[in-house]
Amino acid sequence: MKGGRKDNFYFCLLDHFEESNRWFLKSVLQVKDDDEVQDGDDAIRSWIEKYEIDNLVIDFPLTRPACYDCELECPGISKCPVPEVEYVRNQAQDILDKDMELLEKHPKGYERDRNIDDLFDYSRDIFDKWPVEHLLSRSFKRRLKKGFLPYWNRPLDFWIWCFYHDQLLKLFKTTFDSFGNTSLMVVSRFSYMKRHFPKNLSMHEANVNLILIELIRSKVLLVKNIVNMSDLELGVEARLDIIKKIESKLNIFIYDHDLDILVKNPRAFDSFLLAIAGQRKLLNQIINPPEWTDPLKTNFILPAF
């Protein structure tokens, strides 16, 4: 749903059939706010009610930064006493201090090793290592020095930076910022809509770029699949190749008509990936963020394949 009020939004529904033990793409909903027949908000609510949807995965934050509802007399970011902000600030500084210590002790060896470490293999599992054990890349070091902004970032951002920053920058030319690509209009709109959703609907957050990176790390996709997506001529073919690989790996059936929609519409393709994240959540095949990111509130899904 990222975008403005008049953007087209897509919702994909995955359903599981126990008889065949297979997942199906059951529905693809396109929401247009210029539709004269039905308002977009009503269309989304009707779709949820029609299919009795239990879980909804969206691509923007369900929680707000620490500053959002803080009522303290603010001493400034560097002295912020809010526990979550203080923890992240100390962790980031600790990482930078250790990196500086290595540089001061062995400056020549540090630069030599860092040049090698820029080739770090992100396809291997590194989530049992905290903080990150490899040397800081130049870009990640710059990211940490820019600081954690409690009016813009959540602790979740910092955790994701530590394990994904360099690959996000390399593959998508972007980093992870909770509100970096999210408009106030969409956040406000969804805040209104969810008050009309069924009370038993569970809502989760996921990120398309992180899903794609995990598919690479799990050897489901190749880096060239992601690179080709941004090519005007190869984009459609790249999305088709990605979906076919996901179908095969995750035992999902997609009808030809729906496949055509996913391949030709990048937003529909993104919606499908969010549905895949939801599937991994239901199968309990996810990477669990640490407690200090407040996972019970963020409901952030980082899928494992």
DAMO-V339673 format. One record per residue. PSI is psi in radians with two decimals (NA if undefined). D_FIRST is the distance of its C-alpha to the first C-alpha in whole Angstrom. Layout:
BEGIN
PSI_D_FIRST + PSI_D_FIRST
END
This chain:
BEGIN
0.08_0 + 2.43_4 + -2.84_6 + -3.07_9 + -0.57_10 + 0.08_11 + 2.71_8 + 2.24_8 + 2.58_5 + 2.49_7 + 2.27_9 + 2.41_12 + 2.11_15 + 2.38_18 + 2.61_21 + 2.27_24 + 1.97_28 + -0.60_30 + -0.74_33 + -0.03_32 + 0.87_30 + 2.63_27 + 2.51_24 + 2.49_22 + 1.80_19 + -0.56_20 + 2.51_17 + 2.01_14 + 2.19_12 + 2.22_11 + 2.10_10 + 2.18_12 + -0.09_12 + 0.17_16 + 2.20_17 + -0.28_20 + -0.80_21 + 2.38_18 + 2.53_15 + -0.71_12 + -0.70_12 + -0.62_15 + -0.73_14 + -0.81_11 + -0.75_14 + -0.67_17 + -0.76_15 + -0.75_15 + -0.69_19 + -0.77_20 + 0.10_20 + 0.93_20 + 2.34_17 + -0.58_19 + 2.32_16 + 2.22_12 + 2.21_10 + 2.93_7 + 0.58_7 + 2.88_8 + 2.46_11 + -0.24_13 + 2.90_16 + 2.81_17 + 2.88_20 + -0.61_23 + -0.31_24 + -0.83_22 + 0.41_24 + 2.36_27 + 0.19_30 + 2.73_33 + 1.91_35 + 2.16_33 + -0.01_35 + 2.80_33 + -0.73_31 + -0.31_34 + 0.26_35 + 2.19_33 + -0.04_34 + 2.17_31 + -0.79_31 + -0.66_28 + -0.74_28 + -0.71_32 + -0.86_31 + -0.73_29 + -0.76_31 + -0.68_34 + -0.77_32 + -0.75_31 + -0.64_35 + -0.73_36 + -0.77_35 + -0.68_36 + -0.75_39 + -0.65_40 + -0.73_39 + -0.64_41 + -0.74_44 + -0.72_44 + -0.76_44 + -0.61_47 + -0.72_49 + 1.26_48 + -0.76_47 + -0.79_48 + -0.59_47 + -0.86_44 + -0.67_43 + -0.81_44 + -0.59_42 + -0.62_39 + -0.66_39 + -0.71_39 + -0.29_37 + -0.30_34 + 0.32_35 + 2.34_33 + 1.70_32 + -0.02_29 + -0.25_29 + 2.80_31 + 2.13_30 + 0.21_31 + 0.02_29 + 0.17_33 + 2.03_33 + 2.26_33 + 3.11_33 + 2.33_32 + -0.37_36 + 2.80_35 + 2.67_36 + 2.29_34 + 2.84_32 + -0.70_33 + -0.69_29 + -0.62_28 + -0.73_31 + -0.66_30 + -0.77_27 + -0.66_29 + -0.46_31 + -0.44_28 + 2.85_28 + 2.15_26 + 1.88_24 + -0.13_24 + -0.07_22 + -0.58_19 + 2.70_20 + 2.80_20 + -0.54_23 + -0.66_20 + -0.83_20 + -0.76_23 + -0.74_24 + -0.67_21 + -0.76_23 + -0.47_26 + -0.17_25 + -0.17_23 + -0.89_23 + -0.71_25 + -0.59_24 + -0.73_20 + -0.71_22 + -0.77_24 + -0.62_22 + -0.01_19 + 0.68_21 + 2.90_18 + -3.01_19 + 2.04_17 + 2.16_16 + -0.72_14 + 0.29_13 + -0.57_14 + 0.39_11 + 2.19_9 + 2.62_10 + -0.56_12 + -0.81_11 + -0.75_7 + -0.78_9 + -0.69_12 + -0.79_10 + -0.61_9 + -0.64_13 + -0.83_14 + -0.72_12 + -0.31_13 + -0.24_17 + -0.01_17 + 2.78_16 + 2.50_19 + -0.49_21 + 0.13_21 + 2.16_18 + 2.26_17 + 2.45_14 + 2.81_13 + 2.50_11 + 2.98_12 + 2.15_12 + -0.77_12 + -0.68_15 + -0.62_17 + -0.78_16 + -0.69_18 + -0.72_20 + -0.57_22 + -0.58_22 + -0.83_24 + -0.51_26 + 0.11_27 + 0.29_28 + -0.69_26 + 2.86_25 + 2.74_27 + -0.65_26 + -0.48_26 + -0.72_24 + -0.76_21 + -0.72_23 + -0.36_23 + -0.57_20 + -0.05_20 + 2.26_23 + -0.63_23 + -0.60_25 + -0.11_25 + -0.84_21 + -0.79_21 + -0.67_24 + -0.76_22 + -0.68_19 + -0.78_22 + -0.74_24 + -0.81_21 + -0.70_20 + -0.68_24 + -0.67_25 + -0.74_22 + -0.84_24 + -0.77_27 + -0.71_27 + 0.14_25 + 0.93_26 + 2.38_23 + 2.32_24 + 2.23_22 + 2.64_24 + -0.69_24 + -0.77_22 + -0.64_19 + -0.70_20 + -0.68_20 + -0.80_17 + -0.65_15 + -0.66_18 + -0.30_17 + 1.88_14 + -0.62_12 + -0.67_9 + -0.68_10 + -0.77_12 + -0.71_10 + -0.68_9 + -0.72_13 + -0.64_13 + -0.67_11 + -0.63_13 + -0.70_16 + -0.72_16 + -0.67_16 + -0.75_19 + -0.59_21 + -0.79_20 + -0.54_22 + 0.01_24 + 0.66_25 + 1.29_25 + 2.87_23 + 2.10_24 + 2.11_24 + 2.68_23 + 2.83_27 + -0.59_27 + -0.11_27 + 0.01_23 + 0.99_23 + -0.46_22 + -0.39_22 + -0.74_20 + -0.57_17 + 0.71_17 + 2.30_16 + 2.09_17 + 1.75_18 + 2.66_20 + 2.50_23 + NA_24
END
